[in-house]
């Protein structure tokens, strides 16, 4: 005998299903997309009603390939949307190359109709480039935060897992799409349905827009030492104007020698070396994700001299900043 699935009663005033349009960009993140659409499918299943409908849209209207190499058939080309639609752009790797002039023109035109627009994973970049996030709170995958904040200072960038700012939705990528969808389901229907969807997804830790996307410093470095974690957090927050090890040590109530021993013991490198690696990591992100000049990248990462920056970069990455920049595809300028 087949087991009948439980049905969550939904008292909805909706006269028709809410329609989501997923715009799949080249090399989009499969996890971000599938997490979102599965939450909608399960909401329909658990309520035994068609609360949500969706279609896949993209340039050309034929097919698009995700970053994992799987090809998806599209329902149609970039076309008209209605005021009642929720349009979610699905981004992934190399979002700059995936953001075409045609997409930007389409976004600007269709946004005037008042529909809700969102960006999953890195697609906040596309929305920002089209001007749809001006004056809005937003988030983007942590790996793209540095380049995004340098390019779009008119956007209030947060480190939240997702952000809902009126008709603009953004997520940090990965499973944060689930958190966003659970909030939308709860807001439109009720918490019971959202919790039932989470249970079906085996998703036991539902996050809110107050949760940040990265693991805590102790979890990331695998060391639970409060003073070490505090120093690393200070380093991460002061990349453009680095703080000397002596001041860092003083701020946490240690001597410079004690701080040196702490880093050697737990991270097998000096505070100066660790700080340099953080700055070079940010520099590499900016070189690969923005059109900032090498000189401006150097300044943004605390290097007063381009030659010193180049020397440090080559020592760490076995290439120069100029060659790193030259290896990247020409980026879109609008």
Residue pairs with C-beta under 8 A, 6 or more apart in sequence:
5 45
5 46
6 46
6 196
7 46
7 47
7 48
8 46
8 47
8 192
8 193
8 196
9 47
10 47
10 49
10 51
10 189
10 190
10 193
11 190
12 49
12 51
12 188
12 189
14 51
14 188
17 50
17 51
17 52
17 53
18 51
18 52
18 53
18 84
18 86
18 188
19 52
19 53
19 54
19 55
19 82
19 84
19 85
19 86
20 36
20 37
20 40
20 52
20 53
20 54
20 55
20 85
20 86
20 87
20 88
21 54
21 55
21 57
21 81
21 85
21 86
21 87
21 88
22 33
22 36
22 37
22 54
22 55
22 56
22 57
22 88
22 90
23 57
23 58
23 78
23 87
23 88
23 89
23 90
23 103
24 33
24 56
24 57
24 58
24 64
24 66
24 72
24 74
24 90
25 58
25 64
25 89
25 90
25 91
25 92
25 95
25 98
25 99
25 103
25 123
25 126
26 64
26 65
26 97
26 98
27 65
27 66
27 67
27 92
27 93
27 94
27 98
28 64
28 66
28 67
28 90
28 91
28 92
28 98
28 121
28 123
29 66
29 67
29 90
29 91
29 92
29 93
29 120
29 121
29 122
29 173
29 174
30 66
30 67
30 68
30 70
31 173
31 174
31 175
31 177
32 90
32 91
32 92
32 120
32 121
32 171
32 173
32 174
32 176
32 177
33 66
33 90
33 120
33 177
35 174
35 175
35 176
35 177
35 178
35 181
36 88
36 90
36 120
36 177
36 178
36 180
36 181
37 54
38 201
39 177
39 178
39 181
39 182
39 185
39 197
39 201
40 51
40 52
40 54
40 181
41 52
42 197
42 200
42 201
43 51
43 52
43 181
43 185
43 189
43 193
43 197
44 50
44 51
44 52
45 200
46 193
46 196
46 197
46 200
47 189
47 193
51 188
51 189
55 75
55 76
56 72
56 73
56 74
56 75
57 74
57 75
57 76
57 77
57 78
57 79
58 64
58 74
58 77
58 78
59 77
59 78
59 100
59 102
59 103
60 74
60 77
61 74
61 75
61 76
61 77
61 78
62 73
62 74
63 71
63 72
63 73
63 74
64 71
64 72
64 74
65 71
65 72
66 72
66 92
67 92
67 93
78 102
78 103
78 106
80 110
81 87
81 110
81 113
81 115
82 113
82 115
83 113
83 114
83 115
84 115
85 115
85 116
86 115
86 116
86 117
86 118
86 169
87 110
87 115
87 116
87 117
87 118
88 117
88 118
88 119
88 120
88 123
88 169
89 117
89 118
89 119
89 120
89 123
89 126
89 127
90 120
90 121
90 123
91 98
91 119
91 120
91 121
91 122
91 123
91 124
91 125
91 126
92 98
92 121
92 122
93 122
94 329
95 122
95 123
95 125
95 126
95 144
96 125
96 289
96 331
96 332
97 329
97 331
97 332
98 126
99 125
99 126
99 129
99 332
100 332
101 332
101 334
103 126
103 130
104 126
104 129
104 130
104 334
107 117
107 126
107 127
107 130
107 132
108 130
108 131
108 132
111 117
111 130
111 132
114 167
115 167
116 167
116 168
116 169
117 127
117 132
117 167
117 168
117 169
118 127
118 168
118 169
118 170
118 171
118 180
119 125
119 126
119 127
119 138
119 140
119 169
119 170
119 171
120 170
120 171
120 173
120 177
121 140
121 141
121 171
121 172
121 173
121 174
122 140
122 141
122 144
122 173
123 170
124 133
124 138
124 139
124 140
124 148
124 170
125 140
125 144
125 148
127 133
127 138
127 168
127 170
128 134
128 138
128 148
128 151
128 152
128 155
129 152
129 332
129 334
132 168
133 152
133 154
133 155
133 168
133 170
134 154
134 155
135 154
135 155
135 156
136 155
136 156
136 165
136 166
136 168
137 156
137 158
137 163
137 165
138 155
138 156
138 157
138 158
138 163
138 165
138 168
138 170
139 157
139 158
139 159
139 160
139 161
139 162
139 163
139 170
139 171
139 172
139 213
140 148
140 157
140 170
140 172
140 173
141 172
141 173
141 213
142 159
142 172
142 213
142 214
143 285
144 285
144 289
145 157
145 159
146 282
146 285
146 286
146 289
147 285
147 286
147 289
147 290
148 155
148 157
149 157
150 286
150 290
150 292
150 300
151 290
159 172
159 212
159 213
159 214
160 172
160 209
160 210
160 211
160 212
160 213
161 171
161 172
161 176
161 179
161 207
161 209
161 211
161 212
161 213
162 169
162 170
162 171
162 172
162 176
162 177
162 179
162 180
162 183
162 207
162 209
163 169
163 170
163 171
163 209
164 180
164 183
164 209
169 180
171 177
171 179
171 180
172 213
173 213
175 203
176 207
176 213
178 198
178 201
178 203
179 206
179 207
179 208
179 211
181 197
182 194
182 197
182 198
182 203
182 206
183 194
183 208
183 209
185 193
185 194
185 197
186 193
186 194
194 206
195 206
198 204
198 206
214 220
216 229
217 229
217 232
217 233
217 236
218 224
218 225
218 229
221 228
221 229
221 232
221 266
221 267
223 229
223 266
223 267
225 262
225 266
227 252
227 253
227 254
227 262
228 262
228 263
228 266
228 267
230 252
231 248
231 249
231 251
231 252
231 259
231 271
232 274
234 243
234 248
234 251
235 242
235 243
235 248
235 274
235 275
235 278
236 278
239 278
239 279
239 282
239 300
239 301
239 302
240 299
240 300
240 301
240 302
241 302
242 275
242 279
242 302
245 256
245 259
245 260
245 271
245 272
245 275
246 256
248 259
248 271
249 255
249 256
249 258
249 259
252 259
254 262
259 271
260 270
260 271
263 269
263 270
263 271
263 274
264 270
267 274
269 277
276 312
276 316
277 316
279 301
279 302
279 303
280 301
280 312
280 313
280 316
280 317
282 300
282 301
283 297
283 298
283 300
283 301
283 303
283 309
283 313
283 321
284 313
284 317
284 324
286 292
286 297
286 300
286 301
287 294
287 297
287 321
287 324
287 325
287 328
288 324
288 328
290 297
291 331
291 333
292 300
294 306
294 309
294 310
294 321
294 322
294 325
295 306
297 309
297 321
298 305
298 306
298 309
298 321
301 309
303 309
303 312
309 321
310 320
310 321
310 322
313 319
313 320
313 321
313 324
314 320
317 324
